[in-house]
């Protein structure tokens, strides 16, 4: 057996080990993300009425990034105790309008050079 063949086998074994470790890390990250999502969903179920959850779901279908931001704000509002729980559809509409007006304040200007 030549040293080149032995070196090649060592490289292949090390590559297989690295791929296995990477797969395990990705699997752990996916599991952690799923756990966070499940916890967030449980909180949203406690915070919102069924009608408000349906509205949030509709917003998520149209603007997922906006819905994610809204979910985080709802959780923060509920945890701080600033609103009475559960949040109904009317209050959610008001919160949506406030957030949308805040985002509308961002003026975009285009300058031609």
C-alpha distances in whole Angstrom, upper triangle without the diagonal:
4,7,8,7,7,10,11,11,13,16,16,17,19,21,22,23,25,26,27,29,31,32,34,35,37,38,40,41,43,44,46,47,48,50,52,53,54,56,58,59,60,62,64,65,67,68,69,72,70,72,71,67,68,69,66,64,66,65,61,61,63,62,59,58,62,62,59,61,64,62,61,65,66,64,65,69,69,67,69,72,74,75,76,74,73,73,75,75,77,76,73,74,76,73,71,74,74,70,70,73,71,68,71,72,69,71,68,70,68,69,69,68
4,5,5,7,9,10,11,13,14,16,17,19,20,22,23,25,26,28,29,31,32,34,35,37,38,40,41,43,44,46,47,48,50,52,53,54,56,57,59,61,62,63,65,67,68,69,72,70,72,70,67,68,69,65,63,65,64,61,61,62,61,58,57,61,61,58,60,63,62,60,64,66,64,64,68,68,67,69,72,73,74,76,73,73,73,75,74,77,75,72,74,75,72,70,73,73,69,69,72,70,67,70,71,68,69,67,68,66,67,67,66
4,5,5,6,8,10,10,12,14,15,16,18,20,21,22,24,26,27,28,30,32,33,34,36,37,39,41,42,43,45,46,48,49,51,52,54,55,57,58,60,61,63,65,66,67,70,69,70,68,65,66,67,63,62,63,62,59,59,60,59,56,55,59,59,56,58,61,59,58,61,63,61,62,65,66,64,66,69,71,72,73,71,70,70,72,72,75,73,70,72,73,69,68,71,70,66,67,70,67,65,67,68,65,66,64,65,64,65,64,64
4,5,5,6,9,10,10,12,14,15,16,18,20,21,22,24,26,27,29,30,31,33,35,36,37,39,41,42,43,45,47,48,49,51,53,54,55,57,58,60,61,63,64,65,68,67,68,66,63,64,64,61,59,61,60,56,56,58,56,53,53,56,57,54,56,59,57,56,60,61,59,60,64,64,63,65,68,69,70,72,69,69,69,71,70,73,71,68,69,71,67,66,68,68,64,65,67,65,62,65,66,63,64,61,62,61,62,61,61
4,5,5,6,9,10,11,12,14,15,17,18,20,21,23,24,26,27,29,30,32,33,35,36,37,39,41,42,43,45,47,48,49,51,53,54,56,57,58,60,62,63,64,66,65,67,65,62,62,63,60,58,60,59,55,55,57,55,53,52,56,56,53,55,58,57,56,59,61,59,60,63,63,62,64,67,69,70,71,68,68,68,69,69,72,70,67,69,70,67,65,68,68,64,64,67,65,62,65,66,63,64,62,63,62,63,63,62
4,5,5,6,9,10,11,12,14,15,17,18,20,21,23,24,26,27,29,30,32,33,35,36,38,39,41,42,44,45,47,48,50,51,53,54,56,57,59,60,62,63,65,64,66,64,61,62,63,59,58,60,59,55,55,57,55,52,52,55,55,52,54,57,56,54,58,59,57,58,62,62,60,63,66,67,68,69,67,66,66,68,68,71,69,66,68,69,66,64,67,67,63,64,67,64,62,64,65,62,64,62,63,62,63,63,62
4,5,5,6,9,10,11,12,14,15,16,18,20,21,22,24,26,27,29,30,32,33,35,36,37,39,41,42,43,45,47,48,49,51,53,54,55,57,59,60,61,64,63,64,63,59,60,61,57,56,58,57,53,53,55,53,50,49,53,53,50,52,55,53,52,55,57,55,56,60,60,58,60,63,65,66,67,65,65,64,67,66,69,67,64,66,67,63,62,65,64,60,61,64,61,59,62,62,59,61,59,60,59,60,60,59
4,5,5,6,9,10,10,12,14,15,16,18,20,21,23,24,26,27,29,30,31,33,35,36,37,39,41,42,43,45,47,48,49,51,53,54,55,57,58,59,62,61,62,61,57,58,59,55,53,55,54,51,51,52,51,48,47,51,51,48,50,53,52,51,54,56,54,55,58,59,57,59,62,64,65,66,64,63,63,65,64,67,65,62,64,65,62,60,63,63,59,59,62,60,57,60,61,58,59,57,58,57,58,58,57
4,5,5,6,9,10,11,12,14,15,17,18,20,21,23,24,26,27,29,30,32,33,35,36,38,39,41,42,43,45,47,48,50,51,52,54,56,57,58,61,59,61,60,56,57,58,55,53,55,54,50,50,52,51,47,47,51,51,48,50,53,51,50,54,55,53,54,58,58,56,59,61,63,64,65,63,62,62,64,63,66,65,61,63,65,61,60,63,62,59,59,62,60,58,60,62,59,60,58,60,59,60,60,59
4,5,5,6,9,10,11,12,14,15,17,18,20,21,23,24,26,27,29,30,32,33,35,36,38,39,41,42,44,45,47,48,50,51,53,54,55,57,59,58,60,58,55,56,57,54,52,54,53,49,50,51,50,46,46,49,49,46,48,51,49,48,52,53,51,52,56,56,54,56,59,61,62,63,61,60,60,62,62,65,63,60,62,63,60,58,61,61,57,58,61,58,56,59,60,57,59,57,58,57,59,59,58
4,5,5,6,9,10,10,12,14,15,16,18,20,21,22,24,26,27,28,30,31,33,35,36,37,39,41,42,43,45,47,48,49,51,53,54,55,57,57,58,56,53,54,55,51,49,51,50,47,47,48,47,44,43,47,47,44,46,49,47,46,49,51,49,50,54,54,52,55,58,59,60,61,59,59,58,60,60,63,61,58,59,61,57,56,59,58,54,55,58,56,53,56,57,54,55,53,55,54,55,55,55
4,5,5,6,9,10,11,12,14,15,16,18,20,21,23,24,26,27,29,30,32,33,35,36,37,39,41,42,43,45,47,48,49,51,52,53,56,55,56,55,51,52,53,50,48,50,49,45,45,47,45,42,42,46,46,43,45,48,46,45,49,50,48,49,53,53,52,54,57,58,59,60,58,57,57,59,59,61,60,56,58,60,56,55,58,57,54,54,57,55,53,55,57,54,55,53,55,54,55,55,55
4,5,5,6,9,10,11,12,14,15,17,19,20,21,23,24,26,27,29,30,32,33,35,36,38,39,41,42,44,45,47,48,50,51,52,55,54,56,54,51,51,53,49,47,50,49,45,45,47,46,43,42,46,45,42,45,47,45,44,48,49,47,48,52,52,50,53,56,57,58,59,57,56,56,58,58,61,59,56,58,59,56,55,58,57,54,54,57,55,53,56,57,54,56,54,56,55,57,57,57
4,5,5,6,9,10,11,12,14,15,17,18,20,21,23,24,26,27,29,30,32,33,35,36,38,39,41,42,44,45,47,48,49,51,53,53,54,53,49,50,51,48,46,48,47,44,44,46,44,41,40,44,43,40,42,45,43,42,46,47,45,46,50,50,48,50,53,55,56,57,55,54,54,56,56,59,57,54,56,57,54,53,56,55,51,52,55,53,50,53,54,51,53,52,53,53,54,55,54
4,5,5,6,9,10,11,12,14,15,16,18,20,21,22,24,26,27,29,30,32,33,35,36,37,39,41,42,43,45,47,48,49,51,50,52,50,47,48,49,45,44,45,45,41,41,43,41,38,37,41,41,38,40,43,41,40,44,45,43,44,48,48,47,49,52,53,54,56,53,53,52,54,54,57,55,52,54,55,52,50,53,53,49,50,53,50,48,51,52,49,51,49,51,50,51,52,52
4,5,5,6,9,10,11,12,14,15,16,18,20,21,23,24,26,27,29,30,32,33,35,36,37,39,41,42,43,45,47,48,50,49,51,49,46,46,48,44,42,44,44,40,40,42,41,38,37,41,40,38,40,43,41,40,44,45,43,44,48,47,46,49,51,53,54,55,52,51,51,53,53,56,54,51,53,55,51,50,53,53,49,50,53,51,48,51,53,50,52,50,52,51,53,54,54
4,5,5,6,9,10,11,12,14,15,17,18,20,21,23,24,26,27,29,30,32,33,35,36,38,39,41,42,44,45,46,49,48,50,48,45,46,47,44,42,44,44,40,40,42,41,37,37,40,40,37,39,42,40,39,42,43,41,42,46,46,44,47,49,51,52,53,50,50,50,52,52,55,53,50,52,54,50,49,52,52,48,49,52,50,48,51,52,49,51,50,52,52,53,54,54
4,5,5,6,9,10,11,12,14,15,16,18,20,21,22,24,26,27,29,30,32,33,35,36,38,39,41,42,43,45,47,47,48,46,43,44,45,42,40,42,41,38,38,40,38,35,34,38,37,34,36,39,37,36,40,41,39,40,44,44,42,44,47,49,50,51,49,48,48,50,50,53,51,48,50,51,48,46,49,49,45,46,49,47,44,48,49,46,48,46,48,48,50,50,50
4,5,5,6,9,10,11,12,14,15,16,18,20,21,22,24,26,27,28,30,31,33,35,36,37,39,41,42,43,45,44,46,44,41,42,43,39,38,40,39,35,36,37,36,33,32,36,35,33,35,38,36,35,39,40,38,39,43,43,41,44,47,48,49,50,47,47,47,48,48,51,49,46,48,50,46,45,48,48,44,45,48,46,43,46,48,45,47,45,47,47,49,49,50
4,5,5,6,9,10,11,12,14,15,17,18,20,21,23,25,26,27,29,30,32,33,35,36,37,39,41,42,44,43,45,44,40,41,42,39,37,40,39,35,36,38,37,33,33,36,36,33,35,38,35,35,38,39,37,38,42,42,40,43,46,47,48,49,46,45,46,48,48,51,49,46,48,49,46,45,48,48,44,45,48,46,44,47,49,46,48,47,49,49,51,52,52
4,5,5,6,9,10,11,12,14,15,16,18,20,21,23,24,26,27,29,30,32,33,35,36,38,39,40,43,42,44,43,39,40,42,38,37,39,38,34,35,37,36,32,32,35,34,31,33,36,34,32,36,37,35,36,40,39,38,40,43,45,46,47,44,44,44,46,46,49,47,44,46,48,44,43,46,46,42,44,47,44,42,45,47,44,47,45,48,48,50,51,51
4,5,5,6,9,10,11,12,14,15,16,18,20,21,22,24,26,27,28,30,32,33,35,36,37,39,41,40,42,40,37,38,39,36,34,36,35,32,32,34,32,29,28,32,31,28,30,33,31,30,34,35,33,34,38,38,36,39,42,43,44,45,43,42,42,44,44,47,45,42,44,45,42,41,44,43,40,41,44,41,39,42,44,41,43,42,44,44,46,47,47
4,5,5,6,9,10,11,12,14,15,16,18,20,21,22,24,26,27,29,30,31,33,35,36,37,39,38,40,39,35,36,37,34,32,35,34,30,31,33,31,28,28,31,30,28,30,33,30,30,34,34,32,34,37,37,36,39,41,43,43,44,42,41,41,43,43,46,44,41,43,44,41,40,43,43,39,40,43,42,39,42,44,42,44,43,45,45,47,48,49
4,5,5,6,9,10,10,12,14,15,16,18,20,21,23,24,26,27,29,30,32,33,35,36,38,38,40,38,35,36,37,34,32,35,34,31,31,34,32,29,28,32,31,27,30,32,30,29,33,33,31,33,36,36,34,37,40,41,42,43,40,39,40,42,42,45,43,40,42,44,41,40,43,43,39,41,44,42,40,43,44,42,45,44,46,47,49,50,51
4,5,5,6,9,10,11,12,14,15,17,18,20,21,23,24,26,27,29,30,32,33,34,37,37,39,37,33,35,36,32,31,34,33,29,30,32,30,27,26,29,28,25,27,30,27,26,30,31,29,30,34,33,32,34,37,39,39,41,38,38,38,40,40,43,41,38,40,42,38,37,41,40,36,38,41,39,37,40,41,39,42,41,43,44,46,47,48
4,5,5,6,9,10,10,12,14,15,16,18,20,21,22,24,26,27,28,31,31,32,35,34,36,34,31,32,33,30,28,30,30,26,27,29,27,24,23,27,26,23,25,28,25,25,28,29,27,29,32,32,31,34,36,38,38,39,37,36,36,38,38,41,39,36,38,39,36,35,38,38,34,35,39,37,35,38,39,37,40,38,41,41,44,45,46
4,5,5,6,9,10,11,12,14,15,16,18,20,21,23,24,26,27,29,30,31,34,33,35,33,30,31,32,29,27,30,30,26,27,29,28,24,24,27,26,23,26,28,25,25,29,29,27,29,32,32,31,34,36,38,38,39,36,35,35,37,37,40,39,36,38,40,36,35,39,38,35,36,40,38,36,39,41,39,42,41,44,44,46,48,49
4,5,5,6,9,10,11,12,14,15,17,18,20,21,23,24,26,27,29,30,33,32,34,33,29,31,32,29,27,30,30,26,27,30,28,24,24,27,26,22,25,27,24,23,27,28,25,27,30,30,28,31,33,35,36,37,34,33,34,36,36,39,38,35,37,39,35,34,38,37,34,36,39,37,35,39,40,38,41,41,43,44,47,48,49
4,5,5,6,9,10,11,12,14,15,16,18,20,21,22,24,26,27,28,31,31,33,30,27,29,30,26,25,28,27,23,25,27,25,21,21,24,23,19,21,24,21,20,24,25,23,24,28,27,26,29,31,33,34,35,32,32,32,34,34,37,35,32,34,36,32,31,35,34,31,32,35,33,32,35,36,35,37,37,40,40,43,45,46
4,5,5,6,9,10,10,12,14,15,16,18,20,21,22,25,26,27,29,28,30,28,25,26,27,24,22,25,25,21,22,25,23,19,19,22,21,18,21,23,20,20,24,24,22,24,27,27,26,29,31,33,33,34,31,30,30,32,32,35,34,30,33,34,31,30,34,33,30,31,35,33,31,34,36,34,37,37,40,40,43,45,46
4,5,5,6,9,10,10,12,14,15,17,19,20,21,23,24,26,28,27,30,28,25,26,28,24,23,26,26,22,24,26,25,21,21,24,22,19,22,24,21,20,24,24,22,24,27,26,25,28,30,32,32,33,30,29,30,32,32,35,34,30,33,35,32,31,34,34,31,33,36,34,33,36,38,37,40,39,42,43,46,48,49
4,5,5,6,9,10,11,12,14,15,17,18,20,21,23,24,27,27,29,27,24,26,27,24,23,26,25,22,24,26,24,20,20,23,21,17,20,22,19,18,21,22,19,21,24,23,22,25,27,29,30,31,28,27,28,30,31,34,32,29,32,33,30,29,33,32,29,31,34,32,31,34,36,34,37,37,40,42,44,46,48
4,5,5,6,9,10,10,12,14,15,16,18,20,21,22,25,25,27,24,21,23,24,20,19,22,22,18,20,22,20,17,16,19,17,14,17,18,16,15,19,19,17,19,22,22,21,24,26,28,28,29,26,26,26,28,28,31,29,26,29,30,27,26,29,29,26,28,31,29,27,31,33,31,34,34,37,38,41,43,45
4,5,5,6,9,10,10,12,14,15,16,19,20,21,23,22,25,23,20,21,23,19,18,21,21,18,19,22,21,17,18,20,18,15,18,19,16,16,20,20,18,20,23,22,21,25,27,28,28,28,26,25,25,27,27,30,29,26,28,30,27,26,30,30,27,28,32,30,29,32,34,33,36,36,39,41,44,46,47
4,5,5,6,9,10,11,12,14,15,17,18,20,23,22,25,23,20,22,24,20,19,23,23,19,22,24,23,19,19,21,19,16,18,19,16,16,19,19,16,19,22,20,19,23,24,26,26,27,24,23,24,26,27,30,28,25,28,30,27,27,30,30,27,29,32,31,30,33,35,34,37,38,41,42,45,48,49
4,5,5,6,9,10,11,12,14,16,16,18,21,21,23,21,18,21,22,18,18,21,20,17,20,22,21,17,17,18,16,13,15,16,13,12,16,16,13,15,18,17,16,20,22,23,24,24,22,21,22,24,25,28,26,23,26,27,24,24,27,27,24,26,29,27,26,30,32,31,34,34,38,39,42,45,46
4,5,5,6,9,10,10,12,14,15,16,19,18,21,18,15,17,19,15,14,18,17,14,16,19,18,14,15,16,13,11,14,14,11,11,15,15,13,16,18,17,17,20,22,23,23,24,21,20,20,22,22,25,24,21,23,25,22,21,25,25,22,24,27,26,25,28,30,30,33,33,37,38,41,44,46
4,5,5,6,9,10,11,13,14,15,18,17,20,18,15,17,19,16,15,19,19,16,18,21,20,17,18,19,16,14,16,17,13,14,17,16,14,17,19,17,17,21,22,24,23,23,20,19,20,21,22,25,24,21,24,26,23,23,27,27,25,26,30,29,28,31,33,33,36,37,40,42,45,47,49
4,5,5,6,9,10,11,12,14,17,18,20,18,15,18,20,17,17,20,20,17,20,23,21,18,18,19,16,14,16,16,12,12,15,14,11,14,16,14,14,18,19,21,20,21,18,17,18,21,22,25,23,20,24,25,22,22,26,26,24,26,29,28,27,31,32,32,36,36,40,42,45,47,49
4,5,5,6,9,10,10,12,15,16,18,15,13,16,17,13,14,17,16,14,17,20,18,15,15,16,13,10,12,12,8,9,12,10,8,11,14,12,12,16,17,19,18,19,16,15,16,18,19,22,20,17,20,22,19,19,22,22,20,22,25,24,24,27,29,28,32,33,36,38,42,44,46
4,5,5,6,9,10,10,13,13,15,13,10,13,14,12,11,15,15,13,16,18,18,15,16,16,13,11,14,13,9,11,14,12,10,14,15,14,15,18,19,20,19,19,16,14,15,16,17,20,19,16,19,21,19,19,22,23,21,23,26,25,25,28,30,30,33,34,38,40,43,46,48
4,5,5,6,9,10,12,13,16,14,12,15,17,14,14,18,18,16,19,22,21,18,19,19,16,15,17,15,12,13,15,13,11,14,15,13,13,17,17,19,18,18,14,13,14,16,18,21,20,18,21,23,20,21,24,24,23,25,28,27,27,30,32,33,36,37,41,43,46,49,51
4,5,5,6,9,12,13,16,13,11,15,16,13,15,18,18,16,20,22,21,18,18,18,15,13,15,13,9,10,12,9,7,11,12,9,10,13,14,16,15,14,11,11,12,15,16,19,17,15,19,20,17,18,22,22,20,23,26,25,25,28,30,30,34,35,39,41,44,47,49
4,5,5,6,9,10,12,10,8,11,12,10,11,14,14,13,16,19,18,15,16,15,12,11,13,11,7,9,11,8,7,11,12,10,11,15,15,16,14,14,11,10,10,12,13,16,14,12,16,17,15,15,19,19,18,20,23,23,23,26,28,28,32,33,37,39,42,45,48
4,6,6,7,8,11,10,7,11,13,11,12,15,16,15,18,20,20,18,19,18,15,15,16,14,11,13,14,11,11,14,14,12,14,17,16,18,16,15,11,9,10,12,13,17,15,14,17,19,17,18,21,22,21,23,26,26,26,29,31,32,35,36,40,42,46,48,51
4,6,8,10,13,11,10,14,15,14,15,18,19,18,21,23,23,21,22,20,17,17,18,15,12,14,14,11,10,13,13,10,11,14,13,15,13,12,8,7,9,11,14,17,15,14,18,19,17,19,22,22,21,24,26,26,27,30,31,32,36,38,41,44,47,50,53
4,7,10,12,9,9,13,13,12,14,17,17,17,20,21,21,19,20,18,15,15,15,12,10,12,11,8,8,11,10,7,10,12,11,12,10,9,6,5,6,9,11,14,12,11,14,15,14,15,18,18,18,20,23,23,24,26,28,29,33,34,38,41,44,47,50
4,6,8,6,6,9,10,9,11,14,14,15,17,19,19,18,19,17,14,15,15,12,10,13,13,9,10,13,12,10,13,15,14,14,11,11,7,5,5,6,8,11,10,9,12,14,12,14,17,17,17,19,22,22,23,25,27,29,32,34,37,40,43,46,49
4,5,5,6,9,10,10,12,14,15,16,18,20,21,20,22,19,16,18,19,15,14,17,16,12,14,17,15,13,16,18,17,17,13,12,9,6,6,5,7,10,10,10,13,15,14,15,18,19,20,21,24,25,25,27,30,31,34,36,40,42,46,49,51
4,5,5,6,9,10,10,12,14,15,17,19,20,19,21,20,16,18,19,16,15,18,18,15,16,19,18,16,19,22,20,20,17,16,13,10,10,8,8,12,13,12,14,17,16,17,19,21,21,22,25,26,26,28,31,32,35,37,40,43,46,49,52
4,5,5,6,9,10,11,13,14,16,17,18,18,21,18,15,18,19,16,15,19,18,15,17,20,19,17,21,23,21,21,17,16,14,11,10,7,6,9,11,10,11,14,15,14,17,19,19,20,23,24,24,26,29,30,33,35,38,40,44,47,50
4,5,5,6,9,10,11,12,14,16,16,16,18,15,12,15,16,12,12,15,14,11,14,17,15,14,18,19,18,17,14,14,12,9,7,6,4,8,9,6,8,11,11,11,14,16,16,17,20,21,21,23,25,27,30,32,35,38,41,44,47
4,5,5,6,9,10,10,12,14,15,14,16,15,11,13,15,12,10,14,14,11,13,16,16,15,18,20,19,19,16,16,13,11,9,9,8,12,12,9,11,14,13,13,16,18,17,18,21,22,22,24,27,28,31,32,36,38,42,44,47
4,5,5,6,9,10,11,13,14,14,17,15,12,14,16,14,13,17,17,15,17,20,19,18,21,24,23,22,19,19,17,14,12,11,9,12,14,11,12,15,15,14,17,19,18,18,22,23,23,24,27,28,31,32,36,38,41,44,47
4,5,5,6,9,10,11,12,13,15,13,10,13,15,12,12,16,15,13,16,19,18,18,21,23,22,21,18,18,17,14,12,10,7,10,11,8,9,12,12,10,13,16,15,15,18,20,19,21,24,25,27,29,32,34,38,41,44
4,5,5,6,9,10,10,10,12,10,7,10,11,8,8,12,12,11,13,16,16,16,18,20,20,19,17,18,16,14,12,11,9,12,12,8,10,13,11,10,13,15,13,14,17,18,18,20,22,23,26,27,31,33,37,39,42
4,5,5,6,9,10,9,12,11,8,10,13,11,10,14,15,14,15,19,19,18,21,23,23,23,21,21,19,16,15,14,12,15,16,12,13,16,15,13,16,18,17,17,20,21,20,22,25,25,28,29,32,34,38,40,43
4,5,5,7,9,9,13,11,9,12,14,12,13,16,17,16,18,21,21,21,24,26,26,25,22,23,21,19,16,15,12,15,16,12,12,16,15,12,15,18,16,15,19,20,19,20,24,24,27,27,31,32,36,38,41
4,5,5,6,7,10,8,6,10,11,9,11,14,14,14,16,19,19,19,22,24,24,23,21,22,21,19,16,15,13,15,15,11,11,14,13,10,12,15,13,12,16,17,15,17,20,21,23,24,27,29,33,35,38
4,5,5,4,8,7,5,8,10,9,10,13,14,14,16,18,19,20,22,24,24,24,22,23,21,20,17,17,15,18,17,14,14,17,15,12,15,17,15,14,18,19,17,19,22,22,24,25,28,30,33,35,38
4,6,6,10,10,8,11,14,13,14,17,18,18,20,22,23,23,25,28,28,27,26,27,24,22,20,20,17,20,20,16,16,19,18,15,18,20,17,16,20,21,19,20,24,23,26,26,29,30,34,36,38
4,6,9,9,9,12,13,13,15,17,18,18,21,23,23,24,27,28,29,28,26,27,26,24,21,20,18,19,20,16,16,18,17,14,16,18,16,14,18,19,16,17,21,21,22,22,26,27,30,32,35
4,6,5,6,9,10,11,12,15,15,16,18,20,21,22,24,26,27,25,24,26,25,23,21,20,18,20,19,16,15,17,16,12,14,16,13,12,16,16,13,15,18,18,20,20,23,25,28,30,33
4,5,5,6,9,10,10,12,14,15,17,19,20,21,23,24,26,25,24,26,24,22,20,21,19,21,20,16,17,19,16,14,17,18,14,14,18,18,15,17,20,19,22,22,25,27,30,32,35
4,5,5,6,9,10,11,13,14,16,17,18,20,21,23,25,24,23,26,24,23,21,22,20,22,20,17,17,19,16,13,16,16,13,13,16,15,13,15,18,17,19,19,23,24,28,30,32
4,5,5,6,9,10,11,12,14,15,16,18,20,21,22,21,21,23,22,21,18,19,17,18,17,14,14,15,12,10,12,13,9,9,13,12,10,13,15,15,18,18,22,24,28,30,33
4,5,5,6,9,10,10,12,14,15,16,18,20,21,20,19,21,19,18,16,16,15,17,15,12,13,15,12,10,13,14,11,11,15,15,13,16,19,18,21,22,26,28,31,34,36
4,5,5,6,9,10,11,13,14,15,17,19,20,20,19,21,20,19,17,18,17,19,18,14,16,17,14,12,16,16,12,14,17,16,14,18,20,19,22,23,27,28,32,34,37
4,5,5,6,9,10,11,12,14,16,17,18,18,18,20,19,19,16,18,17,19,17,13,15,15,12,11,14,13,9,11,14,13,12,15,17,16,20,21,24,27,30,33,35
4,5,5,6,9,10,10,12,14,15,16,15,15,17,16,15,13,14,14,15,13,10,11,12,9,8,11,11,8,10,13,12,12,15,17,17,21,22,26,29,32,35,37
4,5,5,6,9,10,11,12,14,15,15,15,16,15,14,12,14,14,16,14,11,13,14,11,11,14,14,12,14,17,16,16,19,21,21,25,26,30,32,35,38,40
4,5,5,6,9,10,11,12,14,14,15,17,16,16,14,17,17,19,16,13,16,16,12,13,16,15,12,15,18,16,16,19,21,20,24,25,29,31,35,37,40
4,5,5,6,8,10,10,12,11,12,15,14,14,12,15,16,16,13,11,14,13,9,11,13,12,10,13,15,13,14,17,18,19,23,24,28,31,34,37,39
4,5,5,6,9,10,11,10,10,12,11,11,9,12,13,14,11,9,12,12,9,10,14,13,11,14,17,16,17,20,21,22,25,27,31,34,37,40,42
4,5,5,6,9,10,11,11,13,11,11,11,14,16,17,14,12,16,16,13,14,17,16,15,18,20,19,19,23,24,24,28,30,33,36,39,42,44
4,5,5,6,9,9,10,13,12,14,13,16,18,19,15,14,17,16,13,15,17,15,14,18,19,17,18,22,22,23,27,29,32,35,38,41,43
4,6,5,6,6,7,10,10,11,10,14,15,16,12,12,15,14,11,13,16,14,13,17,18,17,18,21,22,23,27,29,33,36,39,42,44
4,5,5,7,6,8,7,9,9,13,15,16,13,12,16,15,13,15,18,16,16,19,21,20,22,25,25,27,30,32,36,39,42,45,47
4,5,8,9,11,10,12,13,16,19,20,16,16,19,19,16,18,21,19,18,22,23,22,23,27,27,28,32,34,37,40,43,46,48
4,6,8,11,11,14,14,17,20,20,16,17,20,18,15,18,21,18,18,22,22,21,23,26,26,27,31,33,36,39,42,45,47
4,6,7,8,11,12,15,18,18,15,15,19,17,15,18,20,18,19,22,23,22,24,27,27,29,32,35,38,41,44,48,50
4,7,9,12,11,14,17,16,12,14,16,14,12,16,17,15,16,19,20,19,21,24,24,26,29,32,35,39,42,45,47
4,6,8,8,11,13,13,9,11,14,12,11,15,16,15,16,19,20,19,22,24,25,27,30,33,36,39,43,46,48
4,6,7,10,13,13,10,12,15,14,13,17,18,17,19,22,23,23,25,27,28,30,33,36,40,43,46,49,52
3,5,8,12,13,10,11,15,15,14,17,19,19,19,22,24,24,25,28,29,31,34,37,40,43,46,50,52
4,6,10,11,10,10,14,14,14,16,19,19,19,22,24,24,25,28,29,31,34,36,40,43,46,49,52
4,7,8,6,7,10,11,10,12,15,15,16,18,20,20,22,24,26,27,31,33,37,40,43,46,49
4,6,6,6,9,10,11,12,14,16,17,18,20,21,23,24,26,28,31,34,37,40,43,46,49
4,6,5,6,9,10,10,12,14,15,16,18,20,21,22,24,27,29,31,35,38,41,44,47
4,5,5,6,9,10,11,13,14,15,17,19,20,21,23,25,28,31,34,37,40,43,46
4,5,5,6,9,10,11,12,14,15,17,18,20,21,24,27,29,33,36,39,42,45
4,5,5,6,9,10,10,12,14,15,16,18,20,22,25,27,31,34,37,40,43
4,5,5,6,9,10,10,12,14,15,16,18,21,23,26,29,32,35,38,41
4,5,5,6,9,10,11,12,14,15,17,19,22,25,28,31,35,38,41
4,5,5,6,8,10,11,12,14,16,18,21,23,27,30,33,37,39
4,5,5,6,8,10,11,12,14,16,19,21,25,28,31,34,37
4,6,5,6,9,10,10,12,15,17,20,23,26,30,33,36
4,5,5,6,9,10,11,14,17,19,23,26,29,32,35
4,5,5,6,9,10,12,15,18,21,24,27,31,33
4,5,5,6,9,10,13,15,19,22,25,28,31
4,5,5,6,9,12,15,18,21,24,28,31
4,5,5,8,11,14,17,20,23,27,29
4,5,6,9,11,15,18,21,24,27
4,5,7,10,13,16,20,23,26
4,6,9,12,16,19,22,25
4,6,10,13,16,19,22
4,6,10,13,16,19
4,7,10,13,16
4,6,10,13
4,7,10
4,6
4
